Amino acid sequence: QVQLTESGGGTVQPGGSLRLSCRASVRSERTFRSYVMGWFRQASGKEREFVAAISHGGGSEYYADSVKGRFTIFRDNAQNTVYLQMNTLAPEDTAVYYCAASWRQRNLAGWSYMGNSDDSWGLGTQVVVSS
């Protein structure tokens, strides 16, 4: 079991940047490195959308086509934290961004299609891109 807390959201103009953070508090026998980590987002009136995922040690990344080349996911296992660096933000990036953790997920791309019943989720942090 892991509790996730996101931070770093806010309002930014188009073309700007934000860095989201997700700090994990691990309560089970597992360590933070036991979890594949990811970011999802949900815009108002739309379905939840996969954004990015990163492997246990941070050696592999997978991105949604809509953010590829603009967003970067990375993690600091010593700090139990995963980040999402968002550059060249556009109004369509406006959404609540959620951090997620999975101990059973192995294929990062597969996570973009189907989650797991015991995935852990943060409460989200709001990102608004507007002029």
ABEGO torsion letter per residue (X at the ends): XBBBBBBGBEBBBBGBBBBBBBBBBBABABBAAABBBBBBBBBBGBBBBBABBBBAAGABBBBBAAABGABBBBBBAAAGBBBBBBBGBBAAABBBBBBBBBAABABAAAAAABBBAABBBBAEBBBBBBX
